[in-house]
């Protein structure tokens, strides 16, 4: 176990340090000697160091954090609902967040919405509020009528379609420039980030990973079925709601910064199960690591394929996730 943890840490560090060097312009390792720390401004560095520390490094770090969080959320939901097609976006969290961001962009055509709200820019703040709204709606349905996981899943799908319709309405009645911004945001991307949001997401995702590692036994019990888990002393409904809240907050925070990036929570847990089995004591650290590496590689491809432009990383994951989804369906059949 110790060797596995050490190997995962070394792999993550290697990806974080060396992957930003690669691109249409391959940077020299000399950028490691030119740090923007210890009182040095970014503008005082060499051009290569400015590209590395100012653009590629923080964006790669954000992609790794987001990939780990989305993969962990997918792992939890697939275990809770015992459905291999369950993803963080099945419960409507991403659609609610997208609607919140789109609504802010639409209202900005009529009002000046430029000031920070609690230190957060308006679009991410609206996205996070939208995710909380969708979470509240699904939880309200679950608390009143949906006492089983599959019913909560159906409620999430219904909420997702509802918010998707509202997004289309906002796009239709907005002017072309705002509509383009809305479409661009809903594709998902890692073009803008600050070290403040990186620190917040890092502690959130890392804390979620620790919590899930200690709850691995309960996740394993769910694989036996709800009745057997309850017979072994587990409060299944309460555990479902607790995992729902944790994953919803996690996905809402990630989507508010990166936009909706799909299929990470679907593909990564399945690939890890094929490698290490279904024991969550091993799956949690493997999924954490694989999610970070997967999205970092996808982001690197997105910023090099269409040079000098940048493809939304959500397009890359969707192009990979669509065939993967069909493969799962065919395999189940």
C-alpha positions as CSV (number, residue, x, y, z in Angstrom):
1,X,0.0,0.0,0.0
2,X,2.8,2.4,0.9
3,X,4.5,1.7,-2.4
4,X,1.3,2.4,-4.3
5,X,0.8,5.7,-2.5
6,X,4.4,6.8,-3.1
7,X,4.1,5.8,-6.8
8,X,0.9,7.8,-7.2
9,X,2.5,10.9,-5.6
10,X,5.6,10.6,-7.8
11,X,3.4,10.2,-10.9
12,X,1.3,13.2,-10.1
13,X,4.3,15.4,-9.4
14,X,5.9,14.2,-12.7
15,X,2.8,15.1,-14.7
16,X,2.4,18.4,-13.0
17,X,6.1,19.5,-13.5
18,X,6.9,18.1,-16.9
19,X,3.6,18.1,-18.9
20,X,3.4,21.9,-19.0
21,X,6.7,21.9,-20.8
22,X,5.1,20.2,-23.8
23,X,3.2,22.1,-26.5
24,X,3.6,23.6,-29.9
25,X,6.5,25.4,-28.3
26,X,8.5,23.0,-26.1
27,X,10.0,24.8,-23.2
28,X,13.4,24.2,-21.7
29,X,13.8,22.8,-18.2
30,X,15.7,26.0,-17.4
31,X,12.3,27.5,-16.4
32,X,12.6,25.6,-13.1
33,X,15.4,27.9,-12.1
34,X,13.3,31.0,-12.8
35,X,10.6,31.0,-10.2
36,X,8.0,33.8,-9.7
37,X,8.3,33.4,-5.9
38,X,10.2,34.9,-3.0
39,X,9.2,38.5,-4.0
40,X,9.9,38.1,-7.7
41,X,7.1,39.4,-10.1
42,X,6.0,37.3,-13.1
43,X,7.0,40.1,-15.4
44,X,10.6,39.9,-14.2
45,X,11.0,36.4,-15.5
46,X,12.2,35.2,-18.9
47,X,9.5,34.8,-21.6
48,X,9.7,31.0,-21.3
49,X,9.3,31.2,-17.6
50,X,6.3,33.5,-17.9
51,X,4.6,31.0,-20.2
52,X,5.3,28.1,-17.9
53,X,4.5,29.7,-14.5
54,X,1.9,32.1,-15.7
55,X,-0.2,30.0,-18.0
56,X,0.7,26.3,-18.4
57,X,1.5,25.3,-14.8
58,X,-1.6,26.7,-13.1
59,X,-3.9,25.5,-15.8
60,X,-2.4,22.0,-15.7
61,X,-2.7,22.0,-11.9
62,X,-6.4,23.1,-12.2
63,X,-7.0,20.3,-14.8
64,X,-5.5,17.7,-12.4
65,X,-7.6,18.9,-9.5
66,X,-10.8,19.0,-11.5
67,X,-10.0,15.6,-13.0
68,X,-9.5,14.0,-9.6
69,X,-12.7,15.6,-8.2
70,X,-14.9,14.6,-11.1
71,X,-13.5,11.0,-11.2
72,X,-14.1,10.6,-7.4
73,X,-17.6,11.9,-7.8
74,X,-18.3,9.4,-10.6
75,X,-16.9,6.6,-8.5
76,X,-19.1,7.4,-5.6
77,X,-22.3,7.8,-7.6
78,X,-21.7,4.5,-9.5
79,X,-21.3,2.7,-6.1
80,X,-24.2,4.4,-4.5
81,X,-26.7,3.8,-7.3
82,X,-25.1,0.6,-8.4
83,X,-25.4,1.8,-12.0
84,X,-22.3,1.9,-14.3
85,X,-23.8,4.8,-16.2
86,X,-24.2,7.1,-13.2
87,X,-22.1,10.2,-13.5
88,X,-21.8,13.6,-11.7
89,X,-23.9,15.1,-14.4
90,X,-26.7,12.6,-14.1
91,X,-28.1,14.2,-11.0
92,X,-28.5,17.6,-12.8
93,X,-25.7,19.4,-10.9
94,X,-23.9,20.4,-14.0
95,X,-27.0,21.6,-15.8
96,X,-28.0,23.7,-12.8
97,X,-24.5,25.2,-12.6
98,X,-24.6,25.9,-16.4
99,X,-27.9,27.6,-16.0
100,X,-26.6,29.8,-13.2
101,X,-23.7,30.9,-15.4
102,X,-25.8,31.4,-18.5
103,X,-28.4,33.5,-16.5
104,X,-25.6,35.8,-15.2
105,X,-24.3,36.2,-18.8
106,X,-27.8,37.0,-20.0
107,X,-28.5,39.5,-17.2
108,X,-25.2,41.3,-17.9
109,X,-26.8,42.5,-21.1
110,X,-29.2,44.6,-19.1
111,X,-27.3,45.3,-15.9
112,X,-23.6,46.0,-15.1
113,X,-22.5,42.8,-13.3
114,X,-18.8,43.2,-13.0
115,X,-18.1,43.5,-9.2
116,X,-16.9,40.6,-7.2
117,X,-19.4,38.8,-5.0
118,X,-17.8,37.5,-1.8
119,X,-14.5,37.7,-3.7
120,X,-15.8,35.6,-6.6
121,X,-16.4,36.8,-10.1
122,X,-20.1,36.9,-11.1
123,X,-20.2,33.9,-13.6
124,X,-18.6,31.3,-11.3
125,X,-20.7,32.6,-8.4
126,X,-23.9,32.2,-10.5
127,X,-22.7,28.7,-11.5
128,X,-22.2,27.6,-7.9
129,X,-25.6,29.1,-6.9
130,X,-27.2,27.1,-9.8
131,X,-25.6,23.9,-8.6
132,X,-26.9,24.5,-5.1
133,X,-30.4,25.2,-6.6
134,X,-30.4,22.0,-8.6
135,X,-29.1,20.0,-5.6
136,X,-31.9,21.4,-3.4
137,X,-34.5,20.5,-6.0
138,X,-33.3,16.9,-6.3
139,X,-32.9,16.6,-2.5
140,X,-36.4,17.9,-2.0
141,X,-37.8,15.3,-4.4
142,X,-35.6,12.6,-2.7
143,X,-36.6,13.6,0.8
144,X,-40.3,13.5,0.1
145,X,-40.9,10.7,-2.3
146,X,-37.7,9.1,-3.7
147,X,-36.5,6.7,-1.0
148,X,-34.5,4.6,-3.4
149,X,-31.4,5.4,-5.3
150,X,-32.9,4.7,-8.8
151,X,-35.7,7.2,-8.1
152,X,-33.2,9.9,-7.1
153,X,-31.4,9.2,-10.3
154,X,-34.5,9.7,-12.3
155,X,-35.2,12.9,-10.4
156,X,-31.8,14.1,-11.3
157,X,-32.3,13.3,-15.0
158,X,-35.6,15.3,-15.0
159,X,-34.0,18.3,-13.3
160,X,-31.1,18.1,-15.8
161,X,-33.5,18.3,-18.8
162,X,-35.4,21.1,-17.1
163,X,-32.3,23.3,-16.7
164,X,-31.1,22.4,-20.2
165,X,-34.4,23.8,-21.5
166,X,-33.9,27.0,-19.6
167,X,-30.4,27.3,-20.9
168,X,-31.7,27.0,-24.5
169,X,-34.3,29.7,-23.7
170,X,-31.6,32.1,-22.5
171,X,-29.5,31.5,-25.5
172,X,-32.4,32.1,-27.9
173,X,-33.4,35.4,-26.4
174,X,-29.9,36.8,-25.9
175,X,-27.9,38.8,-28.4
176,X,-25.4,36.9,-30.6
177,X,-22.3,37.9,-28.6
178,X,-23.8,36.7,-25.3
179,X,-25.1,33.6,-26.9
180,X,-21.6,32.8,-28.1
181,X,-20.2,33.3,-24.6
182,X,-22.9,31.0,-23.2
183,X,-22.2,28.3,-25.7
184,X,-18.4,28.6,-25.1
185,X,-18.9,28.4,-21.3
186,X,-21.1,25.3,-21.5
187,X,-18.4,23.5,-23.4
188,X,-16.1,23.5,-20.4
189,X,-12.6,24.9,-20.3
190,X,-9.5,25.6,-18.2
191,X,-8.4,28.8,-19.9
192,X,-8.7,31.1,-16.8
193,X,-7.8,30.4,-13.3
194,X,-6.2,32.0,-10.3
195,X,-4.1,30.6,-7.5
196,X,-6.9,31.4,-5.0
197,X,-9.4,29.2,-6.8
198,X,-6.7,26.5,-7.1
199,X,-6.1,26.5,-3.4
200,X,-9.8,26.2,-2.6
201,X,-10.4,23.4,-5.1
202,X,-7.2,21.6,-4.0
203,X,-8.3,21.4,-0.3
204,X,-11.8,20.5,-1.3
205,X,-10.8,17.6,-3.6
206,X,-8.0,16.4,-1.4
207,X,-10.4,16.4,1.6
208,X,-13.0,14.5,-0.4
209,X,-10.4,11.9,-1.3
210,X,-9.5,11.4,2.4
211,X,-13.2,11.1,3.4
212,X,-13.8,8.5,0.7
213,X,-10.8,6.5,1.7
214,X,-12.1,6.1,5.2
215,X,-15.6,5.3,3.9
216,X,-14.3,2.7,1.5
217,X,-15.8,-0.1,3.7
218,X,-19.3,1.4,3.4
219,X,-18.9,1.8,-0.3
220,X,-17.9,-1.9,-0.5
221,X,-21.0,-2.8,1.5
222,X,-23.2,-1.1,-1.1
223,X,-21.9,-3.5,-3.7
224,X,-23.6,-6.3,-1.9
225,X,-27.0,-4.7,-2.3
226,X,-29.0,-2.3,-0.1
227,X,-30.8,-5.1,1.8
228,X,-27.6,-6.9,2.7
229,X,-25.9,-3.6,3.6
230,X,-28.8,-2.7,5.9
231,X,-28.7,-6.1,7.5
232,X,-25.1,-5.5,8.4
233,X,-26.0,-2.3,10.3
234,X,-25.7,0.4,7.6
235,X,-28.2,3.2,7.3
236,X,-28.4,3.0,3.5
237,X,-30.7,6.0,3.0
238,X,-28.7,8.3,5.2
239,X,-25.5,7.2,3.6
240,X,-27.0,7.9,0.1
241,X,-28.0,11.4,1.1
242,X,-24.6,12.1,2.7
243,X,-22.7,11.0,-0.5
244,X,-25.2,12.9,-2.6
245,X,-24.4,16.1,-0.7
246,X,-20.6,15.6,-0.8
247,X,-20.5,14.9,-4.5
248,X,-22.9,17.7,-5.3
249,X,-20.9,20.3,-3.5
250,X,-17.7,18.9,-5.1
251,X,-19.0,18.9,-8.6
252,X,-20.7,22.3,-8.1
253,X,-17.4,23.9,-7.0
254,X,-15.5,22.4,-10.0
255,X,-18.1,23.3,-12.5
256,X,-18.3,26.9,-11.2
257,X,-14.6,27.3,-12.1
258,X,-14.1,25.0,-15.1
259,X,-17.6,24.7,-16.6
260,X,-19.2,21.4,-17.3
261,X,-16.5,18.8,-18.4
262,X,-18.3,15.6,-19.1
263,X,-17.5,11.9,-19.1
264,X,-14.5,12.1,-16.8
265,X,-16.6,10.6,-14.0
266,X,-17.8,7.9,-16.3
267,X,-14.6,6.7,-18.0
268,X,-12.0,6.9,-15.2
269,X,-13.7,4.8,-12.6
270,X,-14.5,2.1,-15.1
271,X,-10.9,1.9,-16.3
272,X,-9.6,1.8,-12.8
273,X,-12.0,-1.1,-11.9
274,X,-10.5,-3.1,-14.8
275,X,-7.0,-2.5,-13.5
276,X,-7.4,-3.0,-9.7
277,X,-10.8,-4.6,-9.2
278,X,-13.9,-3.3,-7.3
279,X,-12.4,-2.9,-3.8
280,X,-12.8,0.8,-3.0
281,X,-9.8,0.8,-0.6
282,X,-7.7,0.5,-3.8
283,X,-10.1,2.2,-6.1
284,X,-10.2,5.6,-4.3
285,X,-6.5,6.4,-4.6
286,X,-6.2,4.9,-8.1
287,X,-9.2,6.9,-9.3
288,X,-7.9,10.1,-7.7
289,X,-4.6,9.6,-9.5
290,X,-6.0,8.5,-12.9
291,X,-8.5,11.3,-13.0
292,X,-5.8,13.9,-12.5
293,X,-3.6,12.4,-15.2
294,X,-6.4,11.8,-17.6
295,X,-7.7,15.4,-17.6
296,X,-4.2,16.9,-17.6
297,X,-3.4,15.0,-20.8
298,X,-6.8,16.0,-22.3
299,X,-6.1,19.6,-21.5
300,X,-2.6,19.4,-23.0
301,X,-4.1,18.0,-26.2
302,X,-6.8,20.7,-26.3
303,X,-4.2,23.5,-26.2
304,X,-1.9,22.1,-28.9
305,X,-4.3,20.6,-31.5
306,X,-5.7,23.9,-32.7
307,X,-2.7,26.2,-32.5
308,X,-2.7,29.1,-31.9
309,X,-6.3,28.7,-30.6
310,X,-7.4,26.4,-27.7
311,X,-10.1,23.8,-28.0
312,X,-12.4,23.5,-25.0
313,X,-11.2,20.5,-23.0
314,X,-14.9,19.5,-22.7
315,X,-14.9,18.7,-26.4
316,X,-11.9,16.4,-26.0
317,X,-13.5,14.4,-23.2
318,X,-16.8,14.3,-25.0
319,X,-15.1,12.9,-28.2
320,X,-13.5,10.2,-26.0
321,X,-16.5,9.6,-23.7
322,X,-19.2,9.1,-26.4
323,X,-17.7,5.9,-27.9
324,X,-16.8,4.8,-24.3
325,X,-20.5,5.2,-23.3
326,X,-21.6,3.1,-26.3
327,X,-19.0,0.5,-25.4
328,X,-20.5,0.2,-21.9
329,X,-24.0,-0.2,-23.3
330,X,-22.9,-2.9,-25.7
331,X,-21.0,-4.7,-22.9
332,X,-24.0,-4.7,-20.6
333,X,-26.1,-6.0,-23.4
